[in-house]
Structures are given as structure tokens and as C-alpha cells.
Amino acid sequence: MVLLRAPRLLALRPQCRLFSTPVVKTFDNQSKLPRLPIPTLENLSQKYLASCKPLLSETEYQETESVVKAFTGPGGFGEVLQARLQSYEKEQKNSWLEDIWLNKAYLEWREPSLINVNWWCQFVDHPAHPKDLLRKPPPKGVLTTFQIQRAAGLISNMLNFKELVDTERLPAEYMKDAPLDMNQYKSQFGASRLPGNPDTIRTVWPAKAKHVIVMTNDQIYKVNVMRADGSRVSLKELEKALYAVGEDSLHSTREPAVGILTAGHRDTWQKAHEELCKISDTNVENLDIINDALFAVCLDDRSLSKNLDVSHRQIFHNNDASNRWFDKAMQLIVAPSGRAGVNGEHTPADAVIPGKIFDFILSREPAVDPANIEGTGLPAPEKIKWTINDTVKNLMAEARKTASALIEDTESCLLQTDIYGSRYIKEIAKSSPDAYVQLAMQLAWARYPNANGKPSAPTAVYESASTRLFLHGRTETGRSMTSDTWAFVSSFDNDDILYDDKRELFRKAIKSQGNYMKEATFGRGIDRHMMGLRCMIKDGEKDKATLFNDSSYLKSMWFKLSTSNMSPGRWFYGGFGPVVPDGYGINYAIDKDNLKFSISSKRSCKDTNSFTFRDSLERALKDMMILFPKRSEIWGIGWEKQRATEKKEEAYLKIMKGLSDEYVQRKDVLEKKYLSQKDGSKNAEEIKDQ
């Protein structure tokens, strides 16, 4: 590997000003938030049966209806479990769901976190991105100046955000006038998943560590990014540390690529972790350094194609799981081409929280120096050195084999289109953008032929709904496949149904999907409730829990379409793996005039193909326009020219704002320098007079 140096892109570095103290500080509303309610059994019965209706035959539905009513009705076993759950709730500090969800959804999971648990986000390109680096990425084995500059800027912006959270200057968030839980912001910096059986999650707030781990060519370094007293340093100082890592990785003895263990089966990693700790105290210290680190920074020495269908895989899994530590809550990844992103471990927080962090750090590129950077430099980076034996070597080989098979079996692609966005959906289709896109995905699914060449049957659809209206709220399942949505989807290609009738079915479907999402958001979903009830079952009682033994239970939770909305996707786009072997994992973002999707599936399943589904989805998005007036009828003749003018004006405004901000920042620096010189001159004169 070589270091490719280039002329500096950012000569003058103004200083960064963070938010002033908000009226309502970050965590001021925590004591005002209600606890997550335990929904009623009646709510469970009603919503569960409604969600099963489109998935079952009439005979199957009648059997399920009988089972559900017996379970949830008077004298049913559901009442026993409900009472136990209510008693359990009273014993919990914050939420009846918090520990149950952490353990059942994440920590007890034994399959690899890679792809199955971890999510990825690819960032938009840097505002000053050298085009040549994208057109012709550097050869393998190279770290570039721009790569290191961007990494340093991202690190500094991440520290700015951490400072906002630690000092409670990040403004409290609201949904309309209702405050939202902010607790997950405490679980991002210094957070790590630890192997065990079950695993554990280590979070601390505020994180006291002053270092990150930097990985390059599978070598791991402890890199201090703040001074020992917590004071900040310049971007130039951070770049110097990253250059030192690159230089050392060229010449020092190569260490074992221990990070691959985090990509393997959790049992494999647990065994290796125990062995590493047993054979060397230094290994224990190494693991503590990694786990305590604020986050990881992966400086890759290769860039994948400019093609987004290819380059996102570097962030998703790097094609071979190399140069990663998949247990860190956040891994910043920067390629020699300057392309960057994050691979994140899902346990400590849901996507919207790191999404807010990324909005912050990317909207502030190019990064500028923090305030008050005067002082000593940083200590030299420390390379982490491992002691391993044959047992660990064999477990590393096993993890590499597991990761390779998982990556090879995972197919993923992107759909990014400017055919329309939320503006069209709201103003022309008169619809909720989220519900509209959900219908488009269901239409794409229905049209997609199954193994027999026939249209696909209805399937359970998962959509993530936030429950941050409640103390320590995380998510609830939005069951977006309803009888109404399937009625619309089934009618769409039926030429015997009038367009007016299709539009009426569309309205009912939109309302049905929106109502369920609203209910889930307000704590009246069913999936987390069922998880809680199942956890109350004691040994020997399994046969009494008839709801969970019924065949419809698995069918209603076999989410072949697992979806998540991360709108607007202006600064990044992301994705995740499918949750069932014969399904799709779909992340989407709806901006004003464009749509972004990532689609993943298993190559080993003959019924799924991400690229073919992408084609079906793109066609569905276009075909649905036939139901609504032409854009010129609503927006007027020449709307395209008007939109083009708007884009130019927005670009100009962005440039002017950047120039204005830069002027203010430079002005602050010059004023501070002038006042410092003036004070120095004044002191000198006073001394002279004496």
C-alpha cells in the first residue's frame, strides 16, 4: 500500500460554531414522556385478524379466528399472559419492552451481525470532490490525500455532534407539538456489541474516551482525536494522525486480521473472544480499547466502481468483510476515491438516530476547524498488536468462510429515480408519500412472477414505525399489507375495472395503511405486544399458547417485504439485508422530486431477484401515474422549465449560503486574531511604561 499525496484542497480553515443552548435542552423532556402502554387483548385480536385476512384462505381464516378469540377472550390463556406482562411492566425502570426487545431482537441472535443485523449508509459525494478520483479510482493499495482529508473532516464533525449531545445543546425533537424520546442519542458514541451467549451491548454517556480506532489493510490503530483534557485539535492535526497510520501500516509488521471474527457466527466469535482473553492480557486491553472507542474509521485501500450498484457494497460488506469491526455502533468508511459511508450495528439505536447524525456531519462539509484549537498536538497513533494461537487462527478461518458465503449469497442493487417525489405524490396524487410508495412496492410484488410463473400471492409486509413518543421508545411493526391495499393491487391490471373504481380503491388503501402506521406509532401495534406475551410463557405452558402455535402466526410474521423509510435521503441513502430467505430488504427515501430505493435478496432463493424486482418497482411507479391528472393540468404548461429554474436557484442559493457562512467564519477568525494581537501590543506598551 502506498500513500498518494495531492495538493491541499482546503487552505484556509475557518472555525466551526456549534448551536447555542436551545430553549428546551436535549433531555429536558425525558421526564415528561409517557411510558409505553401495553395494548389490550382486544386490540391484538382485532388487528391480528385483520392483518391475516389477505394472507389466508377462507377456511384458514375461520380456523385462525377461532384460535385467536379463544386465546384473547374471557378465560383465555392470553389473559394470564397479559396479567404477567402488566406485573412485569411495573418492575421495569423505563419500559416493559426495552430489555425484551434488546434481547429477543438482537442480543440472543446467533447468526452473523454482518448483513443480518448491521445496516449501511452511503454518503453523497463531498462538495469539493475531485472528479478524477470518481472517473478513475486509484489502484488497489493506495490511500489518497483527499481520502484522508475527508476522513478527518468527518471525524471532526462527528465530534461536534457528540459535543452537542454531551452538553445537551442538541435541540429536543418533536412530532408536531409532542416531545420525542432522545435517549438513543446517548447510545451511539463509545457503543459496542460484545460477544457472549447472549451477547451484551456496552453503552456509556457521556462517552469519556478520547480516541477512535482506525483500520487500514486489516490493521487496527488507537488514534486519539482529542487531547487528554478533552480539548479539540485542528483538522490538520487529525490528518497528520491519519497519515501516520497509513505510513506505519506500510512498514510495520503485519498483525492478524482479527476483525474478521466480528463478521462470523456469534458462537464462533464468542469462542475466539474467550480464547483471546485467556492467552494474553494485552488482548484484553486491545479489546477494551476497541470497545471504548468513540467509533471506528475504516480507511480502505481500494475503491469499487463509480457505479452506485457496485460502490454501495463496499459500505454494505466490502465484498469480503475485510477491514471492518462489525460490533462497533458506527464505522465511518472512506475509500481512496473519496466515497464514504457508514456501517452500523443496529442494537443500540434505530436508523433515524444515526440518520440525524449523518444529516449534521454531511451538511457541514467541507468541515472547518473547531473553536479554541490552540495547544499541544496529539500523541502518535498506537498499533494494536495481537497474540493468537492455532485455535484463534482456525476460528478466524471459520468466520471468514461464513462471511464469504453470506456475502456471496446476498444480492443488492439501487433504484434512484427523478420520475417524481413527494411533491407529485402530495399535490397530484393527493396522498401520503409513505403510503403511496408502500402501494407501489406491493404492486411490484404482485406483478413479480413466482416459481410457477404466476403473479405472487399476498405476503406479510413489515414497515418500521417509530414509538419515540414514549419513554425509551424504539419501533413497532407497521403491517402495511391490508385487505384494502391488496384489493387495490389486485385491481390495478384488471381491465374490467374502471379507473374511477381503481382510484376509489387507491384511496381506501392509502387510508388503511396510514391508519395502521398511526396506531403503531401511538403504541397500539401488535407485534411488540405479542413478543412481550410470548416472553411471559413459562416452561410446560407452550401448548396453552394456541395463538403462537397456529400456522397463521408464522405466516403473518414471514415478512417477504421488509421495508424502512429513511426520507428524505438528501445526504445519504442506505439499506439492509432481507429478514427471510425468500424475501427482500428494501430501504427507501422520498425527497421532493426524487425517490431512492435499495433492494436486497438471497441469490440462493430462486423466487427472488433484486434486479428484476427493481425493474418491476420502477414500472409500478410509472404505471401508477395513470390514475392521476397530468402534471400540466395541475402545475400548468411549462412546469418542467419552472422546475429546472427552481433547481438552478436552489443551487445558487446553496453556493451563496456557503460563501456567506465562510465569510462569517473567516471574519470570526480574523477578529479573534486581531484582538489577540491588539491585546498583545497593549500589554507590551504597559510593560514598557512601567
Disulfide bonds with the S-S distance in Angstrom:
none
